Amino acid sequence: MNFITLGKVATLGLWVVLVVNLFIPLGGEYSVYLTWGLLGLVLTHQFESLLFVTDDKNSDRPLLADGMQVFVFGFFHGLAVKSQQAS
């Protein structure tokens, strides 16, 4: 498993933990930290998606699909796209 795939799996796992915490809180102060972590993750990945979309407008790739994948996987999908374009 290469670095990009491992990063995508870890990011997806983090999303699952943070979203599950919304519906089944862990209890105590950890639940609050995880909720704030989810908010931070959403804001960070939204910003990354906006940067990616504005940077990649002239590509032949489907922009909406790539933008959504950047929102979910963060910069790991951006790295995958850049490495595919380089080769």
N, CA, C and O atoms as a Tinker XYZ file with bonds, in Angstrom:
   348  protein
     1  N      0.852000   -1.172000    0.000000    73     2
     2  CA     0.000000    0.000000    0.000000    64     1     3
     3  C      0.899000    1.237000    0.000000    63     2     4     5
     4  O      1.761000    1.382000    0.867000    81     3
     5  N      0.697000    2.120000   -0.968000    73     3     6
     6  CA     1.557000    3.297000   -1.035000    64     5     7
     7  C      1.055000    4.406000   -0.106000    63     6     8     9
     8  O      0.004000    4.279000    0.523000    81     7
     9  N      1.807000    5.468000   -0.036000    73     7    10
    10  CA     1.540000    6.570000    0.887000    64     9    11
    11  C      0.187000    7.223000    0.629000    63    10    12    13
    12  O     -0.544000    7.521000    1.573000    81    11
    13  N     -0.152000    7.447000   -0.631000    73    11    14
    14  CA    -1.405000    8.132000   -0.960000    64    13    15
    15  C     -2.604000    7.272000   -0.581000    63    14    16    17
    16  O     -3.569000    7.778000   -0.007000    81    15
    17  N     -2.558000    5.991000   -0.892000    73    15    18
    18  CA    -3.662000    5.095000   -0.548000    64    17    19
    19  C     -3.811000    4.969000    0.959000    63    18    20    21
    20  O     -4.929000    4.988000    1.475000    81    19
    21  N     -2.717000    4.842000    1.659000    73    19    22
    22  CA    -2.764000    4.764000    3.116000    64    21    23
    23  C     -3.344000    6.046000    3.712000    63    22    24    25
    24  O     -4.128000    5.991000    4.659000    81    23
    25  N     -2.967000    7.180000    3.172000    73    23    26
    26  CA    -3.507000    8.455000    3.639000    64    25    27
    27  C     -4.998000    8.571000    3.387000    63    26    28    29
    28  O     -5.732000    9.091000    4.227000    81    27
    29  N     -5.453000    8.090000    2.233000    73    27    30
    30  CA    -6.885000    8.123000    1.931000    64    29    31
    31  C     -7.671000    7.231000    2.887000    63    30    32    33
    32  O     -8.740000    7.615000    3.361000    81    31
    33  N     -7.145000    6.051000    3.166000    73    31    34
    34  CA    -7.817000    5.132000    4.093000    64    33    35
    35  C     -7.873000    5.736000    5.496000    63    34    36    37
    36  O     -8.902000    5.652000    6.166000    81    35
    37  N     -6.777000    6.341000    5.940000    73    35    38
    38  CA    -6.745000    6.960000    7.267000    64    37    39
    39  C     -7.714000    8.138000    7.349000    63    38    40    41
    40  O     -8.397000    8.314000    8.358000    81    39
    41  N     -7.773000    8.942000    6.293000    73    39    42
    42  CA    -8.686000   10.084000    6.286000    64    41    43
    43  C    -10.136000    9.621000    6.294000    63    42    44    45
    44  O    -10.967000   10.193000    6.999000    81    43
    45  N    -10.444000    8.594000    5.517000    73    43    46
    46  CA   -11.799000    8.055000    5.508000    64    45    47
    47  C    -12.165000    7.485000    6.879000    63    46    48    49
    48  O    -13.295000    7.652000    7.337000    81    47
    49  N    -11.226000    6.819000    7.529000    73    47    50
    50  CA   -11.464000    6.318000    8.880000    64    49    51
    51  C    -11.727000    7.437000    9.868000    63    50    52    53
    52  O    -12.585000    7.308000   10.741000    81    51
    53  N    -10.998000    8.530000    9.739000    73    51    54
    54  CA   -11.221000    9.686000   10.608000    64    53    55
    55  C    -12.605000   10.268000   10.385000    63    54    56    57
    56  O    -13.295000   10.607000   11.346000    81    55
    57  N    -13.026000   10.389000    9.119000    73    55    58
    58  CA   -14.378000   10.868000    8.828000    64    57    59
    59  C    -15.419000    9.982000    9.515000    63    58    60    61
    60  O    -16.364000   10.486000   10.122000    81    59
    61  N    -15.246000    8.666000    9.418000    73    59    62
    62  CA   -16.214000    7.732000   10.006000    64    61    63
    63  C    -16.297000    7.935000   11.511000    63    62    64    65
    64  O    -17.394000    8.019000   12.063000    81    63
    65  N    -15.156000    8.015000   12.180000    73    63    66
    66  CA   -15.146000    8.197000   13.638000    64    65    67
    67  C    -15.824000    9.506000   14.021000    63    66    68    69
    68  O    -16.620000    9.539000   14.959000    81    67
    69  N    -15.518000   10.577000   13.310000    73    67    70
    70  CA   -16.066000   11.885000   13.665000    64    69    71
    71  C    -17.564000   11.973000   13.399000    63    70    72    73
    72  O    -18.295000   12.579000   14.182000    81    71
    73  N    -18.030000   11.375000   12.303000    73    71    74
    74  CA   -19.464000   11.416000   12.006000    64    73    75
    75  C    -20.239000   10.495000   12.946000    63    74    76    77
    76  O    -21.330000   10.851000   13.389000    81    75
    77  N    -19.701000    9.331000   13.254000    73    75    78
    78  CA   -20.369000    8.428000   14.199000    64    77    79
    79  C    -20.502000    9.100000   15.561000    63    78    80    81
    80  O    -21.498000    8.899000   16.257000    81    79
    81  N    -19.507000    9.898000   15.946000    73    79    82
    82  CA   -19.568000   10.608000   17.218000    64    81    83
    83  C    -20.749000   11.577000   17.272000    63    82    84    85
    84  O    -21.262000   11.855000   18.356000    81    83
    85  N    -21.186000   12.092000   16.133000    73    83    86
    86  CA   -22.352000   12.980000   16.122000    64    85    87
    87  C    -23.617000   12.244000   16.537000    63    86    88    89
    88  O    -24.466000   12.809000   17.226000    81    87
    89  N    -23.750000   10.977000   16.119000    73    87    90
    90  CA   -24.960000   10.219000   16.389000    64    89    91
    91  C    -24.867000    9.380000   17.657000    63    90    92    93
    92  O    -25.874000    9.148000   18.326000    81    91
    93  N    -23.669000    8.928000   17.988000    73    91    94
    94  CA   -23.445000    8.136000   19.201000    64    93    95
    95  C    -22.276000    8.773000   19.946000    63    94    96    97
    96  O    -21.136000    8.334000   19.793000    81    95
    97  N    -22.543000    9.808000   20.755000    73    95    98
    98  CA   -21.439000   10.502000   21.439000    64    97    99
    99  C    -20.686000    9.573000   22.387000    63    98   100   101
   100  O    -21.273000    8.712000   23.043000    81    99
   101  N    -19.374000    9.773000   22.440000    73    99   102
   102  CA   -18.539000    8.961000   23.316000    64   101   103
   103  C    -18.812000    9.232000   24.785000    63   102   104   105
   104  O    -18.625000    8.351000   25.625000    81   103
   105  N    -19.241000   10.410000   25.093000    73   103   106
   106  CA   -19.460000   10.789000   26.474000    64   105   107
   107  C    -18.259000   11.534000   27.015000    63   106   108   109
   108  O    -17.129000   11.334000   26.570000    81   107
   109  N    -18.519000   12.387000   27.973000    73   107   110
   110  CA   -17.432000   13.165000   28.544000    64   109   111
   111  C    -16.963000   14.248000   27.594000    63   110   112   113
   112  O    -17.667000   14.635000   26.661000    81   111
   113  N    -15.768000   14.722000   27.850000    73   111   114
   114  CA   -15.250000   15.824000   27.046000    64   113   115
   115  C    -14.710000   15.367000   25.694000    63   114   116   117
   116  O    -14.512000   16.199000   24.808000    81   115
   117  N    -14.466000   14.072000   25.510000    73   115   118
   118  CA   -13.965000   13.585000   24.220000    64   117   119
   119  C    -14.960000   13.847000   23.097000    63   118   120   121
   120  O    -14.564000   14.146000   21.970000    81   119
   121  N    -16.236000   13.735000   23.398000    73   119   122
   122  CA   -17.259000   13.982000   22.390000    64   121   123
   123  C    -17.204000   15.421000   21.888000    63   122   124   125
   124  O    -17.365000   15.677000   20.694000    81   123
   125  N    -16.978000   16.349000   22.799000    73   123   126
   126  CA   -16.876000   17.760000   22.412000    64   125   127
   127  C    -15.652000   17.974000   21.532000    63   126   128   129
   128  O    -15.728000   18.681000   20.527000    81   127
   129  N    -14.535000   17.375000   21.895000    73   127   130
   130  CA   -13.316000   17.510000   21.092000    64   129   131
   131  C    -13.504000   16.921000   19.693000    63   130   132   133
   132  O    -13.046000   17.497000   18.706000    81   131
   133  N    -14.171000   15.785000   19.613000    73   131   134
   134  CA   -14.406000   15.165000   18.315000    64   133   135
   135  C    -15.364000   15.993000   17.461000    63   134   136   137
   136  O    -15.211000   16.058000   16.242000    81   135
   137  N    -16.347000   16.624000   18.094000    73   135   138
   138  CA   -17.257000   17.496000   17.353000    64   137   139
   139  C    -16.513000   18.698000   16.794000    63   138   140   141
   140  O    -16.714000   19.076000   15.640000    81   139
   141  N    -15.656000   19.297000   17.607000    73   139   142
   142  CA   -14.836000   20.414000   17.115000    64   141   143
   143  C    -13.859000   19.937000   16.039000    63   142   144   145
   144  O    -13.566000   20.668000   15.093000    81   143
   145  N    -13.365000   18.728000   16.186000    73   143   146
   146  CA   -12.488000   18.160000   15.167000    64   145   147
   147  C    -13.207000   17.983000   13.837000    63   146   148   149
   148  O    -12.631000   18.227000   12.777000    81   147
   149  N    -14.472000   17.556000   13.894000    73   147   150
   150  CA   -15.261000   17.423000   12.673000    64   149   151
   151  C    -15.462000   18.782000   12.014000    63   150   152   153
   152  O    -15.342000   18.906000   10.795000    81   151
   153  N    -15.760000   19.785000   12.802000    73   151   154
   154  CA   -15.922000   21.130000   12.251000    64   153   155
   155  C    -14.625000   21.607000   11.598000    63   154   156   157
   156  O    -14.646000   22.173000   10.505000    81   155
   157  N    -13.513000   21.378000   12.264000    73   155   158
   158  CA   -12.222000   21.760000   11.697000    64   157   159
   159  C    -11.911000   21.004000   10.418000    63   158   160   161
   160  O    -11.384000   21.580000    9.466000    81   159
   161  N    -12.233000   19.717000   10.390000    73   159   162
   162  CA   -11.987000   18.904000    9.197000    64   161   163
   163  C    -12.840000   19.377000    8.025000    63   162   164   165
   164  O    -12.355000   19.463000    6.896000    81   163
   165  N    -14.103000   19.682000    8.289000    73   163   166
   166  CA   -14.986000   20.170000    7.227000    64   165   167
   167  C    -14.473000   21.491000    6.670000    63   166   168   169
   168  O    -14.407000   21.666000    5.453000    81   167
   169  N    -14.109000   22.420000    7.548000    73   167   170
   170  CA   -13.629000   23.726000    7.089000    64   169   171
   171  C    -12.312000   23.605000    6.325000    63   170   172   173
   172  O    -12.132000   24.241000    5.287000    81   171
   173  N    -11.408000   22.801000    6.833000    73   171   174
   174  CA   -10.117000   22.621000    6.173000    64   173   175
   175  C    -10.277000   21.985000    4.796000    63   174   176   177
   176  O     -9.671000   22.437000    3.824000    81   175
   177  N    -11.087000   20.939000    4.714000    73   175   178
   178  CA   -11.256000   20.251000    3.439000    64   177   179
   179  C    -12.057000   21.101000    2.451000    63   178   180   181
   180  O    -11.849000   21.001000    1.242000    81   179
   181  N    -12.971000   21.936000    2.957000    73   179   182
   182  CA   -13.685000   22.853000    2.064000    64   181   183
   183  C    -12.711000   23.848000    1.447000    63   182   184   185
   184  O    -12.778000   24.133000    0.251000    81   183
   185  N    -11.814000   24.370000    2.260000    73   183   186
   186  CA   -10.801000   25.302000    1.769000    64   185   187
   187  C     -9.886000   24.617000    0.747000    63   186   188   189
   188  O     -9.556000   25.200000   -0.285000    81   187
   189  N     -9.483000   23.385000    1.039000    73   187   190
   190  CA    -8.647000   22.629000    0.096000    64   189   191
   191  C     -9.382000   22.393000   -1.222000    63   190   192   193
   192  O     -8.780000   22.487000   -2.292000    81   191
   193  N    -10.675000   22.089000   -1.152000    73   191   194
   194  CA   -11.456000   21.872000   -2.373000    64   193   195
   195  C    -11.518000   23.134000   -3.217000    63   194   196   197
   196  O    -11.376000   23.077000   -4.438000    81   195
   197  N    -11.729000   24.268000   -2.571000    73   195   198
   198  CA   -11.766000   25.531000   -3.306000    64   197   199
   199  C    -10.427000   25.825000   -3.965000    63   198   200   201
   200  O    -10.383000   26.266000   -5.113000    81   199
   201  N     -9.341000   25.584000   -3.250000    73   199   202
   202  CA    -8.019000   25.791000   -3.834000    64   201   203
   203  C     -7.778000   24.852000   -5.007000    63   202   204   205
   204  O     -7.231000   25.259000   -6.032000    81   203
   205  N     -8.182000   23.610000   -4.860000    73   203   206
   206  CA    -7.976000   22.619000   -5.912000    64   205   207
   207  C     -8.776000   22.973000   -7.157000    63   206   208   209
   208  O     -8.261000   22.895000   -8.272000    81   207
   209  N    -10.041000   23.366000   -6.968000    73   207   210
   210  CA   -10.900000   23.679000   -8.109000    64   209   211
   211  C    -10.371000   24.889000   -8.866000    63   210   212   213
   212  O    -10.370000   24.894000  -10.097000    81   211
   213  N     -9.923000   25.910000   -8.150000    73   211   214
   214  CA    -9.404000   27.091000   -8.844000    64   213   215
   215  C     -8.065000   26.797000   -9.513000    63   214   216   217
   216  O     -7.737000   27.411000  -10.529000    81   215
   217  N     -7.300000   25.882000   -8.968000    73   215   218
   218  CA    -5.994000   25.547000   -9.541000    64   217   219
   219  C     -6.103000   24.595000  -10.728000    63   218   220   221
   220  O     -5.226000   24.583000  -11.591000    81   219
   221  N     -7.161000   23.805000  -10.780000    73   219   222
   222  CA    -7.268000   22.715000  -11.754000    64   221   223
   223  C     -8.366000   22.950000  -12.797000    63   222   224   225
   224  O     -8.880000   21.986000  -13.365000    81   223
   225  N     -8.734000   24.202000  -13.060000    73   223   226
   226  CA    -9.833000   24.490000  -13.987000    64   225   227
   227  C     -9.536000   24.079000  -15.423000    63   226   228   229
   228  O    -10.459000   23.712000  -16.151000    81   227
   229  N     -8.298000   24.129000  -15.847000    73   227   230
   230  CA    -7.953000   23.842000  -17.240000    64   229   231
   231  C     -7.676000   22.368000  -17.505000    63   230   232   233
   232  O     -7.199000   22.015000  -18.583000    81   231
   233  N     -7.963000   21.525000  -16.559000    73   231   234
   234  CA    -7.713000   20.092000  -16.711000    64   233   235
   235  C     -8.844000   19.433000  -17.501000    63   234   236   237
   236  O     -9.953000   19.962000  -17.579000    81   235
   237  N     -8.549000   18.282000  -18.080000    73   235   238
   238  CA    -9.573000   17.512000  -18.790000    64   237   239
   239  C    -10.367000   16.612000  -17.845000    63   238   240   241
   240  O    -11.345000   15.987000  -18.254000    81   239
   241  N     -9.955000   16.548000  -16.617000    73   239   242
   242  CA   -10.612000   15.690000  -15.635000    64   241   243
   243  C    -11.929000   16.327000  -15.188000    63   242   244   245
   244  O    -12.063000   17.550000  -15.236000    81   243
   245  N    -12.917000   15.511000  -14.746000    73   243   246
   246  CA   -14.180000   16.078000  -14.255000    64   245   247
   247  C    -13.950000   16.862000  -12.960000    63   246   248   249
   248  O    -13.554000   16.295000  -11.941000    81   247
   249  N    -14.199000   18.151000  -13.015000    73   247   250
   250  CA   -13.853000   19.049000  -11.921000    64   249   251
   251  C    -14.684000   18.789000  -10.668000    63   250   252   253
   252  O    -14.142000   18.799000   -9.562000    81   251
   253  N    -15.987000   18.557000  -10.816000    73   251   254
   254  CA   -16.844000   18.346000   -9.651000    64   253   255
   255  C    -16.470000   17.058000   -8.921000    63   254   256   257
   256  O    -16.415000   17.034000   -7.691000    81   255
   257  N    -16.216000   15.998000   -9.668000    73   255   258
   258  CA   -15.852000   14.721000   -9.045000    64   257   259
   259  C    -14.526000   14.840000   -8.304000    63   258   260   261
   260  O    -14.390000   14.346000   -7.184000    81   259
   261  N    -13.553000   15.492000   -8.923000    73   259   262
   262  CA   -12.264000   15.678000   -8.253000    64   261   263
   263  C    -12.401000   16.585000   -7.038000    63   262   264   265
   264  O    -11.776000   16.340000   -6.006000    81   263
   265  N    -13.215000   17.629000   -7.153000    73   263   266
   266  CA   -13.422000   18.531000   -6.018000    64   265   267
   267  C    -14.055000   17.822000   -4.831000    63   266   268   269
   268  O    -13.683000   18.070000   -3.684000    81   267
   269  N    -15.018000   16.933000   -5.108000    73   267   270
   270  CA   -15.655000   16.178000   -4.025000    64   269   271
   271  C    -14.672000   15.194000   -3.392000    63   270   272   273
   272  O    -14.685000   14.993000   -2.178000    81   271
   273  N    -13.829000   14.586000   -4.209000    73   271   274
   274  CA   -12.846000   13.661000   -3.650000    64   273   275
   275  C    -11.809000   14.399000   -2.813000    63   274   276   277
   276  O    -11.328000   13.874000   -1.808000    81   275
   277  N    -11.463000   15.617000   -3.227000    73   275   278
   278  CA   -10.553000   16.418000   -2.404000    64   277   279
   279  C    -11.240000   16.772000   -1.092000    63   278   280   281
   280  O    -10.590000   16.806000   -0.047000    81   279
   281  N    -12.546000   17.037000   -1.130000    73   279   282
   282  CA   -13.261000   17.333000    0.112000    64   281   283
   283  C    -13.227000   16.139000    1.061000    63   282   284   285
   284  O    -13.065000   16.314000    2.269000    81   283
   285  N    -13.376000   14.942000    0.533000    73   283   286
   286  CA   -13.395000   13.751000    1.390000    64   285   287
   287  C    -11.987000   13.340000    1.811000    63   286   288   289
   288  O    -11.742000   13.093000    2.992000    81   287
   289  N    -11.065000   13.264000    0.859000    73   287   290
   290  CA    -9.746000   12.715000    1.144000    64   289   291
   291  C     -8.672000   13.759000    1.405000    63   290   292   293
   292  O     -7.544000   13.411000    1.753000    81   291
   293  N     -9.005000   15.020000    1.244000    73   291   294
   294  CA    -8.024000   16.070000    1.503000    64   293   295
   295  C     -6.947000   16.111000    0.441000    63   294   296   297
   296  O     -7.179000   15.775000   -0.720000    81   295
   297  N     -5.784000   16.523000    0.852000    73   295   298
   298  CA    -4.716000   16.729000   -0.121000    64   297   299
   299  C     -4.189000   15.418000   -0.697000    63   298   300   301
   300  O     -3.432000   15.438000   -1.668000    81   299
   301  N     -4.574000   14.281000   -0.120000    73   299   302
   302  CA    -4.126000   13.001000   -0.671000    64   301   303
   303  C     -4.676000   12.786000   -2.080000    63   302   304   305
   304  O     -3.977000   12.247000   -2.938000    81   303
   305  N     -5.911000   13.199000   -2.327000    73   303   306
   306  CA    -6.438000   13.080000   -3.692000    64   305   307
   307  C     -5.742000   14.080000   -4.608000    63   306   308   309
   308  O     -5.474000   13.773000   -5.769000    81   307
   309  N     -5.450000   15.257000   -4.104000    73   307   310
   310  CA    -4.698000   16.228000   -4.899000    64   309   311
   311  C     -3.337000   15.695000   -5.293000    63   310   312   313
   312  O     -2.881000   15.905000   -6.417000    81   311
   313  N     -2.687000   15.006000   -4.369000    73   311   314
   314  CA    -1.396000   14.384000   -4.684000    64   313   315
   315  C     -1.547000   13.312000   -5.762000    63   314   316   317
   316  O     -0.713000   13.204000   -6.661000    81   315
   317  N     -2.612000   12.527000   -5.663000    73   315   318
   318  CA    -2.836000   11.475000   -6.657000    64   317   319
   319  C     -3.060000   12.078000   -8.038000    63   318   320   321
   320  O     -2.544000   11.564000   -9.031000    81   319
   321  N     -3.823000   13.161000   -8.107000    73   319   322
   322  CA    -4.080000   13.812000   -9.393000    64   321   323
   323  C     -2.795000   14.390000   -9.956000    63   322   324   325
   324  O     -2.506000   14.227000  -11.142000    81   323
   325  N     -2.023000   15.062000   -9.120000    73   323   326
   326  CA    -0.764000   15.659000   -9.584000    64   325   327
   327  C      0.210000   14.588000  -10.069000    63   326   328   329
   328  O      0.907000   14.792000  -11.063000    81   327
   329  N      0.266000   13.445000   -9.373000    73   327   330
   330  CA     1.184000   12.384000   -9.804000    64   329   331
   331  C      0.710000   11.747000  -11.110000    63   330   332   333
   332  O      1.537000   11.333000  -11.922000    81   331
   333  N     -0.613000   11.660000  -11.329000    73   331   334
   334  CA    -1.126000   11.135000  -12.594000    64   333   335
   335  C     -0.846000   12.092000  -13.742000    63   334   336   337
   336  O     -0.535000   11.658000  -14.852000    81   335
   337  N     -0.953000   13.392000  -13.484000    73   335   338
   338  CA    -0.689000   14.378000  -14.528000    64   337   339
   339  C      0.793000   14.431000  -14.878000    63   338   340   341
   340  O      1.151000   14.718000  -16.021000    81   339
   341  N      1.652000   14.159000  -13.907000    73   339   342
   342  CA     3.093000   14.205000  -14.147000    64   341   343
   343  C      3.567000   13.027000  -14.999000    63   342   344   345
   344  O      4.552000   13.134000  -15.729000    81   343
   345  N      2.857000   11.908000  -14.898000    73   343   346
   346  CA     3.309000   10.722000  -15.651000    64   345   347
   347  C      2.630000   10.586000  -16.986000    63   346   348
   348  O      2.907000    9.642000  -17.726000    81   347
